[in-house]
Amino acid sequence: MKQPKFIISGGGTGGHIYPAVAIANELKALYPEAKFLFVGAQDKMEMQKVPQAGYDIKGLWIAGLQRKLSFQNALFPLKLVASLIKSFFIVQRFKPDVVIGTGGFASGAVLKVASLFGIPTVIQEQNSYPGITNKLLAKKANAICVAYENLERFFPKEKMILTGNPVRQDLLVSADKMEAIQYFNLDPSKKTILVLGGSLGARRINQLLAKELEFLLQQNCQIIWQCGKLYLNEYAQYNEKEGVQVVAFIDRMDLVYAAADVIISRSGASSVSELCIVGKPTIFIPSPNVAEDHQTKNAKAIADKRGALLIKESELDQTFEKVVTDLLASESLQTELGQNIKKLAKPNATKEIVQAIIKLV
């Protein structure tokens, strides 16, 4: 059998890039001689992250529509046409056996062209509320791998496969809590609160932590606060407080999850999938500034099954302290949330997505 060729497209955020790389790695394990080409947006983070993972990437001149009127929106039709033309030449030259899209406008152009050539396409939808790109591509796709139930109103039911989202392989093996406590130099007699705002950080969560830090420390807690690289200079001063560690980025996510007793996090699709695997009591604070408010919908899908607590940004000042106090005071609530979120985990997601892909090769 000839070694297959795969084009994988997705980007703009880590939530689209990480699943794309995980799928490529799993395919490579099955087909060591396979050829891979990534396609992304030329000025987005995938242009650095994908080569770091060892794969070639081509960039398209494309960007999403802004929520407000802007010059960038006026350029969108031109960018779309340019991206479709470039995608035509990329697909024609590379001649892939399957094209996989993990979301973002770059994947829209490539999958559209692939379907025109009659090349099989697979969509990997991470969110509980699909983005416009994947909704438009769904009719022509051969398979749609989803992470949430009840998406029939967006996608043809016969094409959907409930797989979950790919997660980091190191999270599939539980790290040792004592090793984690030593690694982060924590006090084992105190509860550890882990605060995650994503790799770039979350302004509102950082503002909240700065305001509520004394309150949290008074609960006999210690805090690992991932503020994001954009905000480190602003918040590094809090490292001077005993029991507080402020970092831009965390390399050992397996250990930090093992150390955590309670997690406060945004609810992007990748984060939610990881936290389901981890199975710790979690408070989601969704970003309201994302397309179709999908973070709120992701968090609500978990909270509705008593798998996490949900606080909207607009309600933080009124409810944050009460929610945290009630959670820390109730071991039974902590146990219930941890057990319920873990029931929603899909640890074999990457393998199941790849099985759907190889059926089309």
Backbone hydrogen bonds, N-H to C=O, Kabsch-Sander energy under -0.5 kcal/mol:
donor,donor_aa,acceptor,acceptor_aa,energy
6,F,35,K,-2.7
7,I,98,V,-1.8
8,I,6,F,-0.5
8,I,37,L,-2.2
9,S,100,I,-3.0
10,G,39,V,-1.0
11,G,103,G,-1.4
16,H,13,T,-1.3
17,I,13,T,-2.0
18,Y,14,G,-2.8
20,A,16,H,-1.1
21,V,17,I,-2.3
22,A,18,Y,-2.5
23,I,19,P,-2.5
24,A,20,A,-2.1
25,N,21,V,-2.6
26,E,22,A,-2.0
27,L,23,I,-2.5
28,K,24,A,-2.6
29,A,25,N,-1.7
30,L,26,E,-1.2
31,Y,27,L,-2.9
34,A,31,Y,-2.1
35,K,4,P,-2.0
37,L,6,F,-2.1
38,F,56,D,-2.5
39,V,8,I,-1.8
40,G,58,K,-2.6
42,Q,60,L,-3.1
44,K,41,A,-1.9
47,M,44,K,-1.8
48,Q,45,M,-1.5
49,K,45,M,-2.6
50,V,46,E,-2.1
52,Q,48,Q,-1.6
53,A,49,K,-1.2
53,A,50,V,-0.7
54,G,51,P,-1.4
55,Y,50,V,-1.7
58,K,38,F,-2.4
60,L,40,G,-2.8
62,I,60,L,-1.6
74,A,70,S,-1.4
75,L,71,F,-1.5
76,F,72,Q,-0.6
76,F,73,N,-0.9
79,K,75,L,-2.6
80,L,76,F,-2.8
81,V,77,P,-2.2
82,A,78,L,-2.5
83,S,79,K,-2.5
84,L,80,L,-2.4
85,I,81,V,-2.3
86,K,82,A,-2.4
87,S,83,S,-2.6
88,F,84,L,-2.0
89,F,85,I,-1.6
90,I,86,K,-2.3
91,V,87,S,-2.8
92,Q,88,F,-2.2
93,R,89,F,-2.2
94,F,90,I,-2.5
95,K,91,V,-2.3
97,D,5,K,-2.7
98,V,5,K,-1.3
99,V,120,P,-2.2
100,I,7,I,-2.9
101,G,122,V,-2.9
102,T,9,S,-2.8
108,G,104,G,-1.1
109,A,105,F,-1.5
110,V,106,A,-1.7
111,L,107,S,-2.6
112,K,108,G,-1.9
113,V,109,A,-2.0
114,A,110,V,-2.6
115,S,111,L,-2.2
116,L,112,K,-1.5
117,F,113,V,-1.6
118,G,115,S,-0.8
119,I,114,A,-2.6
122,V,99,V,-2.3
123,I,143,A,-2.4
124,Q,101,G,-2.9
125,E,123,I,-0.6
125,E,145,C,-2.5
126,Q,124,Q,-0.6
135,K,131,G,-1.8
136,L,132,I,-2.1
137,L,133,T,-1.7
138,A,134,N,-1.2
140,K,137,L,-0.9
141,A,137,L,-1.1
142,N,121,T,-2.4
143,A,121,T,-1.2
144,I,159,K,-2.6
145,C,123,I,-3.1
146,V,144,I,-0.6
146,V,161,I,-2.6
147,A,125,E,-0.8
154,F,151,L,-1.9
155,F,151,L,-2.1
159,K,156,P,-1.5
160,M,156,P,-0.7
160,M,157,K,-0.9
161,I,144,I,-2.5
163,T,146,V,-2.3
163,T,161,I,-1.0
164,G,146,V,-2.2
171,L,168,R,-1.5
172,L,169,Q,-1.5
173,V,170,D,-0.7
174,S,172,L,-0.5
180,A,176,D,-2.1
181,I,177,K,-2.6
182,Q,178,M,-2.2
183,Y,179,E,-2.5
184,F,180,A,-2.1
185,N,182,Q,-0.9
186,L,181,I,-2.9
190,K,187,D,-1.8
191,K,220,N,-1.3
193,I,191,K,-0.5
193,I,222,Q,-3.0
194,L,192,T,-0.5
194,L,262,V,-2.6
195,V,193,I,-0.5
195,V,224,I,-2.8
196,L,194,L,-0.5
196,L,264,I,-3.0
197,G,226,Q,-0.9
201,G,198,G,-0.8
206,N,202,A,-2.5
207,Q,203,R,-2.5
208,L,204,R,-2.2
209,L,205,I,-2.5
210,A,206,N,-2.3
211,K,207,Q,-1.8
212,E,208,L,-2.6
213,L,209,L,-1.2
216,L,212,E,-2.4
217,L,213,L,-2.5
218,Q,214,E,-1.9
219,Q,215,F,-0.5
219,Q,216,L,-1.3
220,N,217,L,-1.3
221,C,216,L,-0.7
222,Q,191,K,-2.6
223,I,243,G,-3.2
224,I,193,I,-2.4
225,W,223,I,-0.6
225,W,245,Q,-3.4
226,Q,195,V,-2.7
226,Q,224,I,-0.6
227,C,225,W,-1.0
227,C,247,V,-2.2
228,G,247,V,-0.8
229,K,199,S,-1.3
230,L,200,L,-0.7
231,Y,228,G,-1.4
232,L,228,G,-0.7
234,E,231,Y,-0.5
235,Y,231,Y,-1.6
236,A,232,L,-2.2
238,Y,235,Y,-1.9
239,N,236,A,-2.1
240,E,237,Q,-1.5
241,K,238,Y,-1.5
244,V,241,K,-1.5
245,Q,223,I,-2.4
247,V,225,W,-2.6
247,V,245,Q,-0.5
251,D,249,F,-0.5
253,M,251,D,-1.5
256,V,252,R,-2.3
257,Y,253,M,-2.3
258,A,254,D,-1.5
259,A,255,L,-2.1
260,A,256,V,-1.4
261,D,192,T,-3.0
262,V,192,T,-1.8
263,I,281,P,-2.3
264,I,194,L,-3.1
265,S,283,I,-2.3
266,R,196,L,-0.9
272,V,268,G,-2.5
273,S,269,A,-2.3
274,E,270,S,-2.4
275,L,271,S,-2.6
276,C,272,V,-1.8
277,I,273,S,-1.5
278,V,274,E,-2.3
279,G,275,L,-2.3
280,K,275,L,-0.6
283,I,263,I,-3.0
284,F,282,T,-0.5
284,F,309,L,-3.3
285,I,265,S,-2.7
293,D,290,V,-2.2
294,H,291,A,-1.9
296,T,293,D,-0.6
297,K,293,D,-1.4
298,N,294,H,-2.6
299,A,295,Q,-2.5
300,K,296,T,-2.5
301,A,297,K,-1.9
302,I,298,N,-1.1
303,A,299,A,-3.0
304,D,300,K,-2.8
305,K,302,I,-1.2
306,R,303,A,-2.0
307,G,302,I,-2.1
309,L,282,T,-2.5
311,I,284,F,-2.6
315,E,312,K,-1.9
316,L,313,E,-1.3
319,T,315,E,-2.4
320,F,316,L,-2.3
323,V,319,T,-2.5
324,V,320,F,-2.5
325,T,321,E,-2.5
326,D,322,K,-2.7
327,L,323,V,-2.1
328,L,324,V,-2.8
329,A,325,T,-1.7
330,S,326,D,-0.7
330,S,327,L,-0.9
331,E,329,A,-0.6
334,Q,330,S,-2.0
335,T,331,E,-2.5
336,E,332,S,-2.5
337,L,333,L,-2.6
338,G,334,Q,-2.3
339,Q,335,T,-2.6
340,N,336,E,-2.5
341,I,337,L,-2.4
342,K,338,G,-1.4
343,K,339,Q,-1.3
344,L,340,N,-0.5
344,L,341,I,-1.0
345,A,342,K,-1.6
349,A,346,K,-1.5
352,E,348,N,-2.3
353,I,349,A,-2.5
354,V,350,T,-2.4
355,Q,351,K,-2.1
356,A,352,E,-1.7
357,I,353,I,-1.7
358,I,354,V,-2.8
359,K,355,Q,-1.2
360,L,357,I,-1.9
361,V,358,I,-0.7
